[in-house]
Amino acid sequence: MASFDYFVVFAEMRTGSNFLETNINAFDGLACVGEAFNPHFIGYPNREEILGVTQSERDADPDRLMNRIKDNPDTLTGFRFFNDHDKRALDVCLPDPRCAKVILTRNPVESYVSWKIAQATGQWKLTNVKHARVEKIIFDAKEFAAHLAALQEFQVHLLNTLQRSGQTAFYLAYEDLQDVAVMNGLAAYLGCDTRLDALDNSLKKQNPSPMSDKVKNYDEMEIALGQIDHFNLTRTPNFEPRRGPAVPTFVAAPQSPLLYMPIRSGPEAVINQWLAALDGQDQDALMSGFNQKSIRQWKRQHAGHRSFTVVRHPVARAHAAFCDRILQTGPGSYGEIRATLRQRFKLPIPKSMPDDSYDRQAHRTAFLAFLGFLKANLASQTGIRVDAAWASQAGVLQGFAHFVLPDLILREDRLGEDLAILAAQIGKDTMPRPAEASDPHAARLAEIYDAEIETATRAVYQRDYMTFGYGDWG
């Protein structure tokens, strides 16, 4: 058993974890000590301690019990863990490659109904079918939705952590528990040499009848379950690479406790000008060039601070990115990407700008072609980076969240009102008015904007339209 020092069975109530534990304990050299980190008891109900550690000692120091589990001589020891157990224990065992992971799942409708029946009857285990208690339950759609969300969130967390740490788990479905060959396979995974000839059948299935015999409002349940998007068909597809928090781009006011978290191709120039004017300073006085350490220091030094960002309509933002980064050839433009778009993606723009032949119709055609490139780029179908200038605003905000969340998300189309709210929150009675023309490319966009451009932009930025509730730009 050199591969692992201990193991954990990730499961939930009514998934068959008691039956699984019983059969794990039937193997020589394996021991499962119950729900070791259940916040309401230790190991099993009405137990005062396991492995010489009391519940109060465990609550004060979960590592004390974890170390006892790891150090159990001659026996590979483990425990069962549910999504509502002590997260301190999860933080220790989940990233630990010396801890074997067993993940047990069951159809969530079946586990929910079984849980409701157990609540109603008070019978959580059955060893003699003569003592079986039968009860029909009422299916509560809202309660089930919350139950399902908690299960899914926990399973995604397990999966992502295992992926990031290069680990794998032994997966079991409820139906696998009756297969002795699968149980022996689990023993092999755990490094145990013994095998079972038959399963321990001391525990009996409690509710073997059809679902329709267990639920009073079965018809209502069918309707409610039919409304669940099992295959996540309504999800907006997102293949955009995850972004970092972009801390070096943050800008702080010279004196006021305000921190601006810019989203590129937004009204950055207007916000920077406003931040400086708020303290009666030039823009040279703005604080920038932060790292995570200096941001923490700034926050400690500025009590009552507020951080904020500004979102722009996706059509206007894509157009700004096109004009500033691709169409122009001066400072701030992306020369190499521009050349690649012209040569390989046949973007119909002049070799250099300004160009007298480039008129309104040429601009519309080129912008539509750029939107076509963006659609492929954000879907990871090109070799060109998903640049911050045109990454989705929802994706940029998710990147911020890896380090810090903005207190407020302002909107460009109501910048004056939103900035007034922000200024009031830090105790300002007056403030400078932001420049009215926050988008220098708006007039040019108005000349070419139509339903085709709107539709093309929506195809690129579905997440932003949904997340921020945008309608048509026009």
C-alpha positions in Angstrom: 0.0 0.0 0.0 2.9 2.3 -0.7 1.0 4.5 -3.2 -1.3 6.2 -0.6 -1.2 7.1 3.0 -4.9 7.4 3.5 -8.1 7.7 1.4 -11.4 9.7 1.3 -14.7 8.6 -0.1 -16.5 11.7 -1.6 -20.3 11.0 -1.5 -23.6 12.5 -0.3 -26.5 11.3 1.8 -28.4 8.4 0.3 -25.9 7.5 -2.3 -25.0 4.1 -0.9 -21.9 5.3 1.1 -22.8 3.2 4.2 -22.9 0.1 2.0 -19.7 1.0 0.3 -18.0 1.6 3.7 -19.2 -1.8 5.0 -17.6 -3.5 2.0 -14.4 -1.5 2.2 -14.1 -2.7 5.8 -14.5 -6.3 4.7 -11.0 -6.1 3.1 -8.0 -7.0 5.3 -5.8 -3.9 5.6 -8.5 -1.3 4.8 -10.6 0.7 7.3 -13.1 3.4 6.8 -14.0 5.4 9.9 -17.3 7.0 8.8 -18.0 10.7 8.5 -14.9 11.8 10.3 -15.5 15.5 9.6 -19.2 15.8 9.9 -19.7 19.1 11.8 -22.6 17.5 13.9 -20.9 14.3 15.0 -17.6 12.5 14.7 -17.6 9.3 12.6 -21.0 8.1 13.4 -24.0 9.4 15.4 -23.7 9.0 19.2 -20.0 8.4 19.0 -17.7 10.5 21.2 -14.4 9.8 19.5 -12.6 8.0 16.7 -9.0 6.9 16.7 -8.6 8.5 20.1 -9.7 12.0 19.0 -12.8 13.5 20.5 -15.2 15.7 18.6 -14.2 18.9 20.5 -10.5 18.1 19.8 -11.3 17.6 16.1 -13.3 20.8 15.9 -10.4 22.8 17.5 -7.8 21.2 15.2 -8.9 19.0 12.3 -5.3 18.2 11.5 -5.1 16.2 14.7 -7.6 13.7 13.4 -6.3 13.8 9.9 -2.8 12.9 11.1 -4.3 9.9 13.1 -6.0 8.7 10.0 -2.8 9.0 8.0 -0.6 7.3 10.6 -2.8 4.3 11.4 -0.2 1.5 11.3 -0.7 -1.6 9.1 -4.1 -0.3 7.8 -4.9 2.1 5.1 -7.5 4.2 6.7 -10.0 6.6 5.2 -13.3 8.4 5.8 -16.4 9.6 4.1 -16.8 13.3 3.1 -20.0 15.1 2.0 -20.3 18.6 0.6 -21.4 20.1 3.9 -18.6 18.7 6.0 -15.7 20.6 7.4 -14.0 22.4 4.5 -10.7 22.6 6.5 -10.3 18.9 6.1 -11.1 19.1 2.4 -8.4 21.7 1.9 -5.9 19.2 3.4 -6.9 16.0 1.7 -8.1 17.1 -1.8 -4.8 18.5 -3.1 -2.7 15.8 -1.4 -1.6 13.2 -3.9 -0.9 10.8 -1.0 -4.6 10.7 -0.3 -6.6 8.3 -2.6 -9.9 9.7 -3.8 -13.0 7.6 -4.3 -15.9 9.5 -5.8 -19.4 7.9 -5.3 -22.4 9.4 -7.2 -26.1 8.5 -7.6 -28.9 9.8 -9.7 -29.7 13.0 -7.8 -33.5 12.5 -8.1 -33.2 9.1 -6.5 -30.9 10.3 -3.7 -33.3 13.3 -3.1 -36.4 11.1 -2.8 -34.5 8.6 -0.7 -33.4 11.4 1.6 -36.9 12.7 2.0 -38.3 9.2 2.8 -35.6 8.7 5.4 -36.5 12.1 6.9 -40.1 11.1 7.0 -39.6 7.6 8.5 -36.5 8.2 10.6 -35.0 5.1 9.1 -31.5 5.7 7.7 -30.3 2.1 7.6 -32.0 -1.2 7.1 -30.7 -4.6 8.1 -33.9 -6.5 8.2 -36.6 -6.0 5.6 -39.3 -6.9 8.1 -38.6 -3.6 9.8 -38.8 -1.5 6.6 -40.8 1.7 6.9 -42.7 3.0 3.9 -43.7 6.6 3.3 -44.7 8.6 0.3 -43.1 12.1 0.0 -44.0 15.4 -1.6 -41.5 16.5 -4.3 -40.5 20.1 -3.7 -39.1 21.6 -6.9 -37.3 24.5 -5.3 -35.7 22.3 -2.6 -34.6 19.8 -5.3 -33.1 22.6 -7.4 -31.0 23.8 -4.4 -30.0 20.2 -3.7 -28.9 19.6 -7.3 -27.0 22.9 -7.4 -25.0 22.0 -4.2 -24.2 18.6 -5.6 -23.0 19.9 -9.0 -21.0 22.7 -7.5 -19.2 20.2 -5.2 -18.5 17.8 -8.0 -17.1 20.5 -10.3 -14.8 21.6 -7.4 -13.5 18.1 -7.0 -13.0 17.6 -10.7 -11.2 20.9 -11.2 -8.9 20.5 -8.2 -7.9 17.0 -9.3 -7.2 18.2 -12.8 -5.1 21.1 -11.7 -3.1 19.0 -9.3 -2.6 16.1 -11.8 -4.5 13.6 -9.8 -7.2 11.0 -10.7 -9.9 9.4 -8.7 -11.7 6.0 -8.6 -15.3 6.7 -9.7 -18.3 4.7 -8.6 -21.9 4.9 -9.4 -24.6 3.7 -7.0 -25.3 0.8 -9.3 -21.6 -0.3 -9.2 -21.9 -1.1 -5.5 -23.5 -4.5 -6.2 -20.6 -5.6 -8.4 -18.0 -7.6 -6.4 -15.5 -7.3 -9.3 -15.8 -3.5 -9.0 -15.3 -3.6 -5.3 -12.2 -5.7 -5.9 -11.0 -3.2 -8.4 -11.4 -0.5 -5.8 -9.2 -2.5 -3.4 -6.6 -2.8 -6.1 -6.7 0.9 -6.7 -6.1 1.4 -3.0 -3.2 -1.0 -3.0 -4.9 -3.8 -1.1 -3.9 -7.3 -2.1 -6.9 -9.2 -0.7 -10.1 -9.8 -2.7 -13.7 -10.6 -1.8 -15.6 -13.6 -3.0 -18.9 -11.9 -2.2 -20.3 -8.6 -0.9 -21.5 -7.9 2.6 -25.2 -7.9 2.4 -26.1 -7.0 5.9 -27.4 -3.6 4.7 -30.6 -3.8 2.6 -31.9 -1.5 -0.1 -34.6 0.6 1.6 -36.9 1.8 -1.1 -36.9 -0.7 -4.1 -40.3 0.3 -5.4 -40.8 2.4 -8.6 -40.4 6.2 -8.2 -44.2 6.7 -8.9 -44.9 4.7 -5.8 -42.7 6.9 -3.6 -43.8 10.4 -4.6 -47.3 11.7 -4.0 -47.1 14.5 -6.6 -45.3 12.3 -9.2 -46.9 14.2 -12.1 -45.8 17.5 -10.8 -42.3 16.1 -10.3 -42.2 15.0 -13.9 -43.1 18.5 -15.1 -40.6 20.1 -12.8 -37.8 17.8 -13.9 -38.7 18.4 -17.5 -37.8 22.1 -17.1 -34.3 21.3 -15.9 -31.7 21.9 -18.6 -29.9 18.5 -18.1 -27.5 19.0 -21.0 -26.9 22.7 -20.3 -28.3 23.6 -23.7 -29.0 27.2 -22.7 -25.4 27.8 -21.6 -23.6 30.4 -23.7 -20.6 28.5 -25.1 -17.3 29.9 -23.8 -14.0 28.7 -25.2 -12.2 32.0 -24.3 -9.0 31.4 -22.3 -9.1 32.3 -18.7 -7.6 35.7 -17.8 -5.4 36.9 -15.0 -6.4 39.8 -12.7 -4.4 42.3 -14.8 -3.2 44.1 -11.6 -0.5 46.3 -13.3 -3.3 48.0 -15.3 -5.1 49.3 -12.2 -5.1 53.1 -11.6 -5.6 54.9 -8.3 -6.6 58.5 -7.7 -3.8 60.8 -6.4 -5.5 61.2 -3.0 -9.0 59.9 -3.0 -9.5 56.2 -2.0 -10.6 55.2 -5.5 -9.1 52.3 -7.5 -10.0 52.0 -11.2 -9.8 48.6 -12.8 -9.8 49.3 -16.5 -11.4 47.1 -19.2 -9.4 47.7 -22.3 -11.2 49.4 -25.3 -13.4 51.2 -22.8 -13.5 54.9 -21.7 -10.2 54.7 -20.0 -9.0 58.2 -21.0 -12.2 59.8 -19.7 -12.0 57.9 -16.4 -8.3 58.8 -15.9 -9.0 62.4 -16.5 -11.9 62.4 -14.1 -9.9 60.6 -11.3 -7.2 63.2 -11.5 -9.6 66.1 -11.6 -11.5 64.8 -8.6 -8.4 65.6 -6.5 -7.5 68.7 -8.5 -4.4 67.1 -10.0 -3.0 66.4 -13.4 -3.1 62.9 -14.8 0.6 62.6 -14.1 -0.3 62.3 -10.4 -2.4 59.2 -10.9 -0.9 56.1 -9.2 -0.3 53.0 -11.4 2.2 50.2 -12.0 0.8 48.2 -9.1 1.5 44.6 -8.2 -0.6 42.5 -5.8 1.6 43.4 -2.9 1.4 47.2 -3.5 -2.4 46.9 -4.1 -2.8 45.3 -0.6 -0.6 48.1 0.8 -2.7 50.8 -1.0 -5.9 49.2 0.4 -4.6 49.2 4.0 -3.5 52.9 3.7 -6.9 54.0 2.2 -9.7 53.3 4.6 -13.1 53.3 3.0 -11.6 52.6 -0.4 -13.8 51.7 -3.4 -12.7 49.9 -6.5 -14.6 50.1 -9.8 -14.7 49.3 -13.5 -16.7 50.5 -16.5 -18.3 48.4 -19.1 -19.1 49.6 -22.6 -21.7 48.3 -25.1 -20.1 45.4 -27.0 -20.7 47.0 -30.4 -18.9 50.2 -29.4 -16.1 48.3 -27.6 -15.4 46.0 -30.6 -15.4 49.1 -32.9 -13.0 50.9 -30.6 -10.7 47.9 -30.5 -10.8 47.7 -34.3 -10.0 51.4 -34.7 -7.3 51.8 -32.1 -5.5 48.5 -32.4 -6.0 47.2 -35.9 -7.1 50.0 -38.4 -4.6 52.6 -37.3 -0.9 52.1 -37.7 0.4 54.6 -35.1 1.3 54.2 -31.4 -0.8 51.7 -29.6 -1.7 49.7 -32.7 -0.9 46.0 -33.1 1.3 46.0 -36.2 2.0 42.3 -36.4 -1.6 41.2 -35.7 -2.7 43.9 -38.3 -0.4 42.4 -40.9 -1.5 38.8 -40.1 -5.2 39.8 -40.4 -4.6 41.4 -43.8 -2.5 38.6 -45.2 -4.1 35.4 -43.7 -7.6 36.5 -42.8 -8.0 38.8 -45.8 -9.1 41.8 -43.6 -9.9 44.5 -46.2 -8.0 47.4 -44.7 -5.2 49.6 -46.4 -1.6 48.7 -45.9 -1.2 51.9 -43.9 -3.4 54.7 -42.6 -4.6 57.3 -43.3 -5.7 56.3 -46.8 -8.0 58.5 -48.9 -9.6 55.5 -50.6 -10.9 54.2 -47.3 -14.5 55.5 -47.1 -17.5 54.8 -45.0 -18.5 51.7 -46.9 -15.0 50.3 -46.8 -15.0 50.9 -43.0 -18.3 49.0 -42.6 -17.0 46.1 -44.7 -13.7 45.9 -42.8 -15.4 46.2 -39.4 -17.7 43.3 -40.2 -14.7 41.2 -41.3 -13.0 42.0 -38.0 -16.1 40.9 -36.1 -15.9 37.6 -38.1 -12.3 37.3 -36.9 -13.3 38.0 -33.3 -15.9 35.2 -33.3 -13.3 32.7 -34.3 -10.6 34.2 -32.0 -12.7 34.1 -28.9 -13.7 30.5 -29.7 -10.0 29.6 -29.7 -10.1 28.8 -33.4 -7.1 31.1 -34.4 -3.5 31.2 -33.5 -3.7 34.8 -32.5 -4.0 35.7 -28.8 -7.3 36.7 -27.3 -6.1 40.2 -26.5 -7.4 42.2 -23.6 -8.5 44.9 -26.1 -11.3 42.6 -27.3 -11.6 39.8 -24.8 -15.2 39.6 -23.4 -15.9 42.0 -20.6 -17.3 39.1 -18.5 -14.1 37.2 -19.0 -12.0 40.2 -17.9 -14.2 40.6 -14.8 -13.6 36.9 -14.0 -9.9 37.5 -14.3 -10.2 40.4 -11.8 -11.9 38.1 -9.4 -8.8 35.9 -9.1 -7.4 38.7 -6.9 -10.0 41.4 -6.2 -13.6 42.2 -7.2 -14.7 45.7 -8.1 -17.1 47.3 -5.6 -19.1 48.8 -8.5 -19.5 48.1 -12.2 -20.3 51.4 -13.9 -21.8 51.8 -17.4 -20.5 54.1 -20.0 -24.0 55.1 -21.2 -24.8 56.6 -17.7 -21.3 57.6 -16.6 -22.2 60.9 -15.0 -24.9 59.4 -12.7 -22.7 56.3 -11.8 -19.6 58.4 -11.0 -21.8 60.6 -8.8 -22.8 57.6 -6.8 -19.2 56.5 -6.5 -18.0 59.9 -5.4 -20.7 60.1 -2.8 -19.6 56.8 -1.4 -16.2 58.2 -0.5 -17.7 61.4 1.0 -17.5 63.8 -1.9 -20.1 66.6 -2.1 -19.0 67.7 -5.5 -17.2 66.2 -8.4 -15.9 67.2 -11.9 -18.2 66.3 -14.7 -16.8 63.6 -17.0 -16.3 64.4 -20.6 -19.5 63.9 -22.6 -17.8 62.3 -25.6 -16.4 59.2 -23.8 -16.1 57.3 -27.1 -14.1 59.2 -29.7 -15.2 56.7 -32.4 -18.9 56.9 -31.7 -19.7 59.3 -34.7 -17.9 57.0 -37.1 -19.7 54.0 -35.7 -23.1 55.7 -36.1 -22.4 56.2 -39.8 -22.1 52.4 -40.4 -24.1 50.8 -37.7 -27.0 48.6 -38.8 -28.8 45.4 -37.9 -26.1 43.3 -39.6 -23.4 44.8 -37.4 -25.6 44.3 -34.3 -26.2 40.6 -35.2 -22.5 40.0 -35.9 -21.5 41.5 -32.6 -24.1 39.5 -30.6 -22.6 36.3 -32.2 -19.2 37.3 -30.7 -20.2 38.6 -27.3 -23.2 36.5 -26.3 -21.9 36.3 -22.7 -21.6 40.1 -22.4 -25.1 40.8 -23.8 -26.5 38.2 -21.3 -24.3 39.2 -18.3 -24.9 42.9 -18.6 -28.3 43.0 -20.1 -27.4 45.0 -23.2 -29.9 45.8 -25.9 -29.1 47.0 -29.4 -26.5 49.7 -29.6 -28.6 52.0 -31.8 
